[in-house]
C-alpha cells in the first residue's frame, strides 16, 4: 500500500497550538507504514568497552538513563564492541543511520517502556543498536530530522505503547504490536518547525543541567579543599582565622532535649529535601496520636535520624532549614549547633555517604532487623577537624548556602522548562 495515499485518506483535526501561517491538516498512519524494523544484536555489557574499537553499540540501559531524545554521537559517551566480536557478521542494514529510531523494548515500569531516541548526528561513525532494542528506519514517508523523536513522547502515542506492553515484573514490546500503533503526522514544513522549536528547549535544559553539575562539582571541591586545609577564609581585616582543631561534636553540638508543645507540625527527614512536612513528603502523617514525647526541632538545629535509608545505611544527618519550630520522631537525635554556619557545614559534609560512614561506622552497633543502636552521647563523642572561630564557621556556612541557593535556582529553572515542554507536547501534537 502506498503510504502517502493512505495518509491522505485519514485526515484528523489539527492540534491546539500551531505556528503562524500553517493551516495544512494532520494525517494518520500506522507506525509500520512509516518505519521498517531492522535486526539488532544481543551483546551484553561484558562485550563492550569504552577504550577502543571500530563499532559502537547503543545499549538499552543508556537509552533509559543517559541518552538525549535527539541522539548526537558527539555529545554522548557510547561504548565500543569488544575486539573479540566478529564485526564482519554484522549486516549492512543493521548499521544505524541518521533519522533512525532506537527503541528500548524492555522496562520495569510503564513510564520507560518503549523509550525512544532519534539518531540526528552519527558523525560518520559505525554504530549498531544492541540488546533489548528495536531499530526502526523511515521508509516511504519523509520525516524531518528530529520530529519523530518528539512525536513518540506525546501522550497520545505513549498511552498506546503502555497499552500494548506485556509482562509482570519486566514489561516488553514486540515489533508486531508496535507496527500497528497510530502516528499523527503533519506536513514536512510543520515537522521541521516543531522539531527545531522543541530541540531549542532541550538545548536550554541541557545547558542548565550542565550548569547544575558544575555548581555541584564546585561545591564538592570547596568542601574537600576546606577539610584538607588547602583553602581557608580570612576575617574582615584580611587576617587568617585560627587553625582548625580536632574537636568532639559534643563541644559544638548541644542537645536541648525539648519536646512537642502540641502545636508543631510533624516533619520527616529526607536525603534530598532535608526536613520536610510529613504530609507533603509522604501524603499523610505517620506520627502517633500522642506526640508529647516527639523531639522539638528549632530552626538551624541538626538532626540525626538513626535509621537506614538508600545509600545511607547508618542514617542521615541534616540541618533544619525550616523557619519555625517543628517536631520529629523521638528516635531522632536533635542538636543545636554552636553557630548556624557550623550546622550548615555539617549538613553539607554529611551529604556524602562516605563521610557519614567514616564518622559513624566505628561507633554504631547494628541490631536485629538492621536497626541502629547508638545513643545521642555516643553520636557526639567522636572528633572532627573543624573551625574554632565562630565567625569563620558562619562565613563558611553562608558561602556554602549561597552555592546551594544557586543550585536550587538552576534546578527550579530545569523543572520549569520540563513543565513547559510537557505542555507543548500536549498541545503541539494531536
Secondary structure, DSSP 8 states (H G I E B T S, - for coil): --HHHHHHH-EE---S---TT----EEEEEHHHHEEEE------GGGEESS--S-EEE-HHHHHHT--SEEEGGGS---EE-TTS-GGGS-GGGB--TT-EEEE-EESSTTTTT-EEEEEE-TT--EEE-TTEEEEEE-SS---TTHHHHHTTSHHHHHHHHHH-B-SSSEE--HHHHHTSEEEE--HHHHHHHHHHHHHHHHHHHHHHHHHHHHHHHHHHHHHHHHTTSS--B-TTS-B----EEEEGGGTEE----B--S-S-BEEEETTTEEEEHHHHHSS--S-S--TTSEEE-TT-EEE--S-BTTBTT--EEE---SS-EEE-TTSEEEEESSHHHHHHHHHHTTSHHHHHHHHTTT-EE-GGG-EE--HHHHT-SEEEE---HHHHHHHHHHHHHHHHHHHHHHHHHHHHHHHHHHHHHHH--
